[in-house]
Each structure stands twice: as C-alpha cells, then as structure tokens.
Amino acid sequence: MSTALITGASNGIGLELARRLAADGHDVILVARSVDKLQALADELGGRHGIRAEVIGQDLGYEGAAQELVDKLGDRRVDMLINNAGFGEFGTFIEADIKRLNQMIQLNVATLTALAHAFGRRMAAQGGGQILNVASIAAFMPGPGAAVYYASKAYVLSFSDALDFELRGKNVRVTTLCPGPTDTGFATAANAEGSAAFRWPLLASLDSLADYAYDSLKAKRGISVHRWLIKLMAFSVRLSPRFLANYISARSIGFKG
Ligand SMILES: NC(=O)c1ccc[n+]([C@@H]2O[C@H](COP(=O)([O-])OP(=O)(O)OC[C@H]3O[C@@H](n4cnc5c(N)ncnc54)[C@H](OP(=O)(O)O)[C@@H]3O)[C@@H](O)[C@H]2O)c1
C-alpha cells in the first residue's frame, strides 16, 4: 500500500485529508508543530484502520526546514505529498510584522517548493506519484488587506500548474487545491474572523471541502476549485478590470483603506 506525507496534519484540511487517506488503507506520515495533536491522530488512524501512522514534529516556517524534514525521512518511500501547511495574515501590509510575513512566505512558498522538489524527484525516479499543493481562491486575485497571503497563493497556483505539465510524462501528477473560505482554524490564526469572506454564503464546511479535495486527488485533477460560487468568483475576476477585482477582494477581506 502507498504512503502519504501530509504537512499541516494537526488541524483543519490536513487532518481531514489524513483521515480519508487512512480510511482507504494508505499509510500516513503526519507533520506539523503540535506533536500531541499529531500523536492523537496517529493513534486514532492506526487503531481504526490498521495502517501505519508516523508522527514527525517539525516547524516548516524557516529556511532549511524542508531539508530537515527530508533528512528525518531518510530513504522512506513517499507516494503522495500533501503540501498543505500554511497560514494567512489579514491586516494592512505596512503595519504587519515583517518577520511574520517572512515566515508566511517561507512556509506557503519556499517550503512547499522545496518539498515538491525533493519528493517530485524521488517520485519521478520511482516511476510515479502524486503531489497535492494547497493554494486558495486567493490565488486568482489581488488581496488588499492580505496582500502577501494572496500573492503567496498566486505563486502556488502558477507553480503547481506548470509542475503538473512538467511531470505528467513521468507519471507524477500535481493537483492544485483551491479552497474558498472554509471552517478550520485558519480564520482565527489569520486574524480574519468576522470578515465577510468567513460568513455565509462564502464559508464552506470542512467536511465538504475535505471530501472534494480527496475526490480531486483520487481523480488526479489539476486545478481544483471547490464549490460553484467560488468557481464563479475565480472566473469573473479574469473578466474584471483590476481595480474592480481589488475593490471586491478588499471588501470581502474587510479592508477599508
Ligand atoms: N480554511 C480556509 O479558509 C482556507 C482557504 C484557502 C486555503 N487554505 C489553505 O489551506 C491550508 C490548510 O489550512 P487550514 O484551513 O486547514 O488551517 P488550520 O486549521 O489553521 O491548519 C493549519 C495547519 O498548518 C500547520 N502549520 C502552520 N504553521 C506551521 C509551521 N510553521 N510548520 C508546520 N506546520 C504548520 C498547523 O499545525 P501546527 O500549528 O501544529 O504546526 C495546522 O496543522 C493552508 O495552506 C491554507 O492557506 C485555507
């Protein structure tokens, strides 16, 4: 049976994807900083599904962290990489803490890239594999009031789309998951609670997003945007003048200028 490496598995989307992978008989390697939460999940999944669930405590938000994780794994075979760990930071750019913004770029962009590089290579040499990179609806538009987060996800979308094209000849497929606002720990961590984006009708349940994400992985879809309303937003931004896209995005984030 195959092994899935899941970053950000202690909560939210990563945790629910781990549950779905384990239920289908895949071994899982669970990575995040909260080792207690990961261990509780590993015990649950191993006990319920008889799979091997391994815990690796690793902060992925600094330069060199991805290589530390690769070193910890040694030559362990990984068939699926779920590049999910990430966070947002809502607020005015010039008032944000630059260290936190750099950590975000490191985690959302640099670590995701380094892990795709390390495991994409191995998968190509193994004769196949799958990578799921978690982007966002934010990838499709500028985000005044969360400018760096939105830009980080635009990178993930562009990078993953190209990587899928590069690697498909080697039987490695890359799925780009683009969730809209989803009920996880994300909004609290991003200081985004109360913004219009995290209310009806935009807010999705974690279960429905995780089901969609897992279906996308199984079907080896490329760019996967959850829910018709979010698809409509992503599409309409392409047809809108940039100022209008900025304005609507700023309103949904709660940025008033
Ligand atoms: N929820 C949404 O509305 C939404 C929408 C679009 C895209 N996304 C994306 O979905 C992904 C998952 O987010 P979520 O919604 O599931 O949020 P979440 O509930 O806050 O979970 C985030 C996960 O990332 C891990 N993480 C955060 N910083 C880390 C670090 N420095 N090193 C290692 N792991 C770290 C957390 O674990 P520890 O704290 O234990 O390290 C946790 O397991 C992110 O990439 C996010 O940008 C979310």
Ligand as a Chemical Component Dictionary entry (heavy atoms), coordinates in Angstrom:
data_LIG
# 
_chem_comp.id                   LIG 
_chem_comp.type                 NON-POLYMER 
_chem_comp.pdbx_formal_charge   0 
_chem_comp.three_letter_code    LIG 
# 
loop_
_chem_comp_atom.comp_id 
_chem_comp_atom.atom_id 
_chem_comp_atom.alt_atom_id 
_chem_comp_atom.type_symbol 
_chem_comp_atom.charge 
_chem_comp_atom.model_Cartn_x 
_chem_comp_atom.model_Cartn_y 
_chem_comp_atom.model_Cartn_z 
_chem_comp_atom.pdbx_ordinal 
LIG N1  N1  N 0  -9.501  27.493 5.772  1  
LIG C1  C1  C 0  -9.559  28.319 4.737  2  
LIG O1  O1  O 0  -10.431 29.185 4.636  3  
LIG C2  C2  C 0  -8.561  28.172 3.621  4  
LIG C3  C3  C 0  -8.908  28.689 2.347  5  
LIG C4  C4  C 0  -7.999  28.557 1.313  6  
LIG C5  C5  C 0  -6.780  27.923 1.523  7  
LIG N2  N2  N 1  -6.461  27.450 2.776  8  
LIG C6  C6  C 0  -5.156  26.807 2.958  9  
LIG O2  O2  O 0  -5.348  25.519 3.486  10 
LIG C7  C7  C 0  -4.160  25.101 4.146  11 
LIG C8  C8  C 0  -4.522  24.461 5.472  12 
LIG O3  O3  O 0  -5.124  25.428 6.303  13 
LIG P1  P1  P 0  -6.366  25.105 7.259  14 
LIG O4  O4  O 0  -7.518  25.881 6.746  15 
LIG O5  O5  O -1 -6.515  23.663 7.474  16 
LIG O6  O6  O 0  -5.853  25.874 8.571  17 
LIG P2  P2  P 0  -5.564  25.359 10.065 18 
LIG O7  O7  O 0  -6.749  24.660 10.601 19 
LIG O8  O8  O 0  -5.071  26.598 10.764 20 
LIG O9  O9  O 0  -4.367  24.318 9.894  21 
LIG C9  C9  C 0  -3.087  24.734 9.510  22 
LIG C10 C10 C 0  -2.121  23.567 9.628  23 
LIG O10 O10 O 0  -0.816  24.039 9.220  24 
LIG C11 C11 C 0  0.113   23.741 10.245 25 
LIG N3  N3  N 0  1.161   24.760 10.333 26 
LIG C12 C12 C 0  1.014   26.099 10.488 27 
LIG N4  N4  N 0  2.209   26.693 10.599 28 
LIG C13 C13 C 0  3.137   25.695 10.512 29 
LIG C14 C14 C 0  4.556   25.668 10.559 30 
LIG N5  N5  N 0  5.287   26.787 10.756 31 
LIG N6  N6  N 0  5.194   24.475 10.443 32 
LIG C15 C15 C 0  4.485   23.327 10.276 33 
LIG N7  N7  N 0  3.130   23.291 10.212 34 
LIG C16 C16 C 0  2.475   24.466 10.338 35 
LIG C17 C17 C 0  -0.706  23.716 11.535 36 
LIG O11 O11 O 0  -0.083  22.868 12.500 37 
LIG P3  P3  P 0  0.727   23.345 13.796 38 
LIG O12 O12 O 0  0.137   24.639 14.259 39 
LIG O13 O13 O 0  0.539   22.198 14.736 40 
LIG O14 O14 O 0  2.142   23.469 13.318 41 
LIG C18 C18 C 0  -2.001  23.066 11.052 42 
LIG O15 O15 O 0  -1.880  21.674 11.065 43 
LIG C19 C19 C 0  -3.267  26.341 4.239  44 
LIG O16 O16 O 0  -2.270  26.263 3.255  45 
LIG C20 C20 C 0  -4.233  27.483 3.948  46 
LIG O17 O17 O 0  -3.580  28.599 3.401  47 
LIG C21 C21 C 0  -7.330  27.546 3.819  48 
# 
loop_
_chem_comp_bond.comp_id 
_chem_comp_bond.atom_id_1 
_chem_comp_bond.atom_id_2 
_chem_comp_bond.value_order 
_chem_comp_bond.pdbx_ordinal 
LIG N1  C1  SING 1  
LIG C1  O1  DOUB 2  
LIG C1  C2  SING 3  
LIG C2  C3  SING 4  
LIG C2  C21 DOUB 5  
LIG C3  C4  DOUB 6  
LIG C4  C5  SING 7  
LIG C5  N2  DOUB 8  
LIG N2  C6  SING 9  
LIG N2  C21 SING 10 
LIG C6  O2  SING 11 
LIG C6  C20 SING 12 
LIG O2  C7  SING 13 
LIG C7  C8  SING 14 
LIG C7  C19 SING 15 
LIG C8  O3  SING 16 
LIG O3  P1  SING 17 
LIG P1  O4  DOUB 18 
LIG P1  O5  SING 19 
LIG P1  O6  SING 20 
LIG O6  P2  SING 21 
LIG P2  O7  DOUB 22 
LIG P2  O8  SING 23 
LIG P2  O9  SING 24 
LIG O9  C9  SING 25 
LIG C9  C10 SING 26 
LIG C10 O10 SING 27 
LIG C10 C18 SING 28 
LIG O10 C11 SING 29 
LIG C11 N3  SING 30 
LIG C11 C17 SING 31 
LIG N3  C12 SING 32 
LIG N3  C16 SING 33 
LIG C12 N4  DOUB 34 
LIG N4  C13 SING 35 
LIG C13 C14 SING 36 
LIG C13 C16 DOUB 37 
LIG C14 N5  SING 38 
LIG C14 N6  DOUB 39 
LIG N6  C15 SING 40 
LIG C15 N7  DOUB 41 
LIG N7  C16 SING 42 
LIG C17 O11 SING 43 
LIG C17 C18 SING 44 
LIG O11 P3  SING 45 
LIG P3  O12 DOUB 46 
LIG P3  O13 SING 47 
LIG P3  O14 SING 48 
LIG C18 O15 SING 49 
LIG C19 O16 SING 50 
LIG C19 C20 SING 51 
LIG C20 O17 SING 52 
# 
